[in-house]
């Protein structure tokens, strides 16, 4: 195994980097669509938009997976191999992120007319934080920036988890106070879990990126 770079590996790295960044940008588009719908108080079409983005995510996942498998077969330098393995192992995380974002969009479109004044305002701070995490993760990935990768982990641990617990408590309180709204309360709880898990998957990618950045330079 070589320790420098290979022409095939360099080309594959460029391709995979671009596609992976696009997957992250799709997550940001999904979250931005939710925020925009909340700002305009217009949720019609949100699910359809999220579905289109989810299909693009699935196509990119397959393309990146094929590119990584091809690169493994033709031979990579040590550094290139570490990068491709990091991406390959992170694909499932980003695919799951897309799934959670789609589910949140669908639930919001379905229940927004009944929960806008309460549940939506609980969910939006988490959505904004997740958008920040995606932006920092994209920068960390593009620049191999250790600080940005750790920002993703810190935002999740210090803020997203706390907001998740807050949203769950609020949903339980509403359920106890208004038993007739059981379906809405349960949906709010599901939204909170999906947003929290979305953050967990971003953290998983950030942790792998941290390991890649801290990897001793090949000699």
C-alpha positions in Angstrom: 0.0 0.0 0.0 1.4 3.4 -0.9 1.6 6.3 1.6 1.3 9.3 -0.8 -1.4 9.8 -3.3 -2.5 8.0 -6.5 -4.0 9.6 -9.5 -7.1 7.3 -9.3 -7.4 7.9 -5.6 -7.1 11.7 -6.1 -9.8 11.7 -8.7 -12.0 9.5 -6.5 -11.4 11.7 -3.5 -12.5 14.8 -5.4 -15.7 13.0 -6.6 -16.6 11.6 -3.3 -15.9 14.9 -1.5 -18.3 16.8 -3.8 -21.0 14.2 -3.5 -20.7 13.9 0.2 -20.9 17.7 0.6 -24.0 17.6 -1.6 -25.6 15.1 0.8 -25.0 17.4 3.6 -26.4 20.4 1.7 -29.6 18.4 1.1 -30.0 18.0 4.8 -29.6 21.7 5.2 -32.2 22.3 2.5 -34.6 20.0 4.3 -34.2 21.8 7.6 -34.4 25.2 5.9 -37.6 24.2 4.2 -39.1 23.4 7.6 -38.0 26.7 9.0 -39.3 28.6 6.0 -42.7 26.8 6.2 -42.9 27.8 9.9 -42.0 31.4 9.1 -44.7 31.7 6.4 -47.1 29.5 8.3 -47.6 27.6 5.1 -46.9 23.9 5.3 -48.6 22.6 2.1 -46.2 20.8 -0.1 -43.6 20.4 2.5 -43.7 16.6 2.4 -43.5 16.5 -1.4 -40.4 18.8 -1.3 -38.8 16.6 1.4 -39.5 13.5 -0.6 -37.7 14.9 -3.7 -34.7 15.7 -1.6 -34.8 12.3 0.1 -34.7 10.6 -3.3 -31.7 12.6 -4.3 -30.0 11.6 -1.1 -30.6 7.9 -1.8 -29.2 8.3 -5.3 -26.1 10.1 -4.0 -25.6 7.4 -1.4 -25.6 4.7 -4.1 -23.2 6.8 -6.2 -20.7 7.4 -3.4 -20.9 3.7 -2.3 -20.1 2.6 -5.8 -17.2 5.1 -6.1 -15.7 3.9 -2.8 -16.0 0.3 -3.7 -14.3 1.0 -7.1 -11.6 2.9 -5.4 -11.0 0.1 -2.9 -10.6 -2.3 -5.9 -8.1 -0.2 -7.9 -5.8 0.6 -4.9 -5.4 3.6 -2.7 -2.7 5.3 -0.7 -3.0 5.0 3.1 -4.4 8.5 3.4 -6.8 7.9 0.6 -8.0 4.6 2.1 -8.6 6.2 5.5 -10.7 9.0 3.8 -12.8 6.6 1.7 -13.4 4.3 4.7 -14.5 7.3 6.8 -17.0 8.3 4.0 -18.2 4.8 3.4 -18.9 4.2 7.0 -20.8 7.5 7.3 -23.2 6.9 4.4 -25.7 5.1 6.5 -25.7 8.0 9.0 -26.5 10.6 6.3 -29.1 8.3 4.8 -30.8 8.1 8.2 -30.5 11.8 8.7 -32.5 12.3 5.5 -35.1 9.8 6.6 -35.6 11.6 9.9 -35.8 15.0 8.2 -38.5 13.6 5.9 -40.5 12.2 8.7 -40.4 15.5 10.6 -41.5 17.4 7.5 -44.4 15.0 6.9 -45.6 15.3 10.5 -45.4 19.0 10.4 -47.5 19.3 7.3 -50.0 16.9 8.7 -50.4 18.4 12.2 -49.3 22.0 11.7 -52.9 23.4 11.7 -53.5 21.9 15.1 -50.2 22.5 16.9 -48.6 25.7 15.5 -48.8 27.7 18.7 -47.1 25.1 20.8 -45.3 22.2 19.3 -43.9 24.0 16.4 -42.4 26.7 18.6 -40.8 23.9 20.7 -39.4 22.2 17.6 -37.9 25.2 15.8 -35.0 25.8 18.2 -33.9 22.3 17.7 -34.2 22.6 13.9 -32.1 25.8 14.0 -29.4 24.1 16.0 -29.3 21.1 13.7 -28.9 23.5 10.8 -25.9 25.0 12.6 -24.5 21.5 13.1 -24.9 20.6 9.4 -23.1 23.8 8.4 -20.2 23.2 10.8 -20.0 19.6 9.7 -19.8 20.6 6.1 -17.0 23.0 6.8 -15.2 20.4 8.9 -15.4 17.9 6.2 -14.3 20.2 3.4 -11.4 21.7 5.4 -10.6 18.8 7.6 -11.1 21.2 10.5 -11.0 19.6 13.9 -12.5 22.5 15.8 -15.6 22.6 13.5 -16.0 18.8 13.9 -15.9 19.2 17.7 -18.4 22.1 17.5 -20.9 19.6 16.1 -20.4 17.3 19.0 -20.6 20.2 21.5 -23.8 21.6 20.1 -25.5 18.3 20.3 -24.3 17.5 23.8 -24.8 20.9 25.3 -27.9 22.2 23.5 -29.8 19.7 21.3 -30.1 17.1 24.0 -31.4 19.6 26.5 -34.0 21.0 24.0 -35.0 17.4 23.3 -35.7 16.8 26.9 -37.6 20.1 27.1 -39.8 19.2 24.2 -40.6 15.8 25.5 -41.6 17.3 28.9 -43.8 19.8 27.1 -45.5 17.1 25.1 -46.2 15.0 28.2 -47.6 18.1 30.0 -50.0 18.8 27.1 -51.0 15.1 27.1 -51.9 15.3 30.8 -53.7 18.6 30.5 -55.5 17.9 27.3 -56.2 14.1 26.9 -58.3 14.9 23.8 -55.0 15.9 22.0 -53.4 12.5 22.5 -52.5 12.1 18.8 -50.9 15.5 18.6 -48.9 15.0 21.8 -47.6 11.6 20.6 -46.7 13.1 17.2 -44.8 15.9 19.0 -42.9 13.3 21.0 -42.0 11.5 17.8 -40.8 14.7 16.2 -38.6 15.4 19.2 -37.1 11.9 19.0 -36.5 12.1 15.3 -34.8 15.5 15.6 -32.6 14.2 18.5 -31.6 11.1 16.5 -30.9 13.3 13.5 -28.4 15.1 15.6 -26.9 11.8 16.9 -26.1 10.7 13.3 -24.4 14.0 12.6 -22.3 13.5 15.7 -21.3 10.0 14.4 -20.0 11.5 11.2 -18.2 14.3 13.2 -16.5 11.7 15.4 -15.3 9.7 12.4 -14.0 12.9 10.9 -12.2 13.7 14.1 -10.5 10.4 14.0 -9.4 11.0 10.4 -8.0 14.4 11.1 -6.1 13.2 14.1 -4.7 10.2 12.2 -0.9 10.3 12.1 0.3 11.6 8.8 1.6 8.8 6.5 5.4 8.9 6.1 
